[in-house]
Amino acid sequence: MRVGSGLGVLIGFAVSVFPAHAEEFTVYKRLMEDRKAVTATVESADTLLARARIGGTVGSLETDEGDRVTAGQQLALIGDRKLALQIEGQDARMQSLKATRDNAEVEFRRAEQLFAAGTIPKVRFDTAKTAFEVADRTWAAQRKERDVVAQQSTEGAVLAPGDGRVIKVHVNTGSVVLPGEPIFTIASGAYLLRLRLPERHAQFLQSGQPVQVSPRGEHPAPDEPMREGRVALVYPRMDQGRVVADVTVEGLGDYFVGERTTVYVATGSREAFVVPANFLLQRFGLSYVRLKDGTEVVVQTGQAVTDGIEILSGLKDGDVLVSP
C-alpha cells in the first residue's frame, strides 16, 4: 500500500511538472535585426504661417491654440488709425478735385457752344478742353488712390492660409505688428514622426523601411503591442551629425505636436537566441525558462521581436525548452 501511494505521488508530480500538452522549443542561434531605440517627435506634414498683411495694432484675436480652422477663415483683426485718417484726407481732396473738375466741364461746354457759334477762336476752345481733361483725369487718379487705401484697410483681417489646427499664437490683443509678421502658426496636413539617427547608422536608413513605434505614454501597458510605421522621407542633409527622417504612422491625429515617442529602427543584423514569449515565466521580477529535464533557468531578456523575445544570457545552443 505504501509503494502504491508513493508511486501515485511521483506520477502526480511528473504530471504537474510536465503538462500533458506541453510544447517544446529547441534553442538555436538565428539572425535578427539589431534595432536602435531613438526618440521621435510628432510634427505636422506642413506648417503654415498666417501673417499680417498691414501694419497696425491687433484689435481682436478670434481663435486660440488648439482650434481647428479652415482656409480663408478670419483669425484676427488688425487696425491702423492712420488708414482711417488717410481715407478722410482722400475724401476731402476728392471733393475739392470734383468741384474743380465740374467747373472745368462747365467752362468747356460753354467754350464748345461759343466756338460752334464762331464767337471765340479755336485756341480758347482748346484751352478749355485741355483744362477739363486734366481736371477729369486728376479726379479719377485721386479716386484710385482712395481705393488703394480702402483696400489696405480691409486687409487688416488675418486669414487662415489653409485648413489645419492652430498650434501657436505669436501676439496678444493690443500688440503692434508690422506687415508680414507671423500672427498664427497652423499645423496643416497629417501628423508624422520626425526622428534623428546618428550618422554611423545612416547607411541602414532608407525610404519605405518599416520601423516599430512604441505605445504612447511614459509607462505603457506591457501587453500593449507596438505599431508599425514606415520611413516616408530621408533628408539628404545631416543636422549636427544626425540623419533626419520622417516616419508615417496611422493614428497620430490625437497626439500633441512636439510630443515624443520611442521608435525602433533596424540598424543591421546579428546572431541571437530568440524564444517565443509563451515559454517565459515571470517570478519575483525575474524571467525564467523551463528546460526539458524540469530545471528552471533564470534568463536575461533583450528586445522583443515579432515572433519572440531575445535572450541575452542563461541559455546555450541546443537547449530544449518546454512551455509552462
Secondary structure, DSSP 8 states (H G I E B T S, - for coil): -HHHHHHHHHHHHHHHHS-TT--EEE--EEEEEEEEEEEEEEEEEEEEEEE-SS-EEEEEE---TT-EE-TT-EEEEEE-HHHHHHHHHHHHHHHHHHHHHHHHHHHHHHHHHHHHHT-S-HHHHHHHHHHHHHHHHHHHHHHHHHHHHHHHHHTTEEE-SSSEEEEEE---TT-EE-TT-EEEEEEEEEEEEEEEEEGGGGGG--TT-EEEE--SSSS--TT---EEEEEEEE-SS-BTTEEEEEEE-TT-TTS-TT-EEEEEEEEEEEEEEEE-GGG-EEETTEEEEEETTS-EEEEEEEEEETTEEEEEES--TT-EEE--
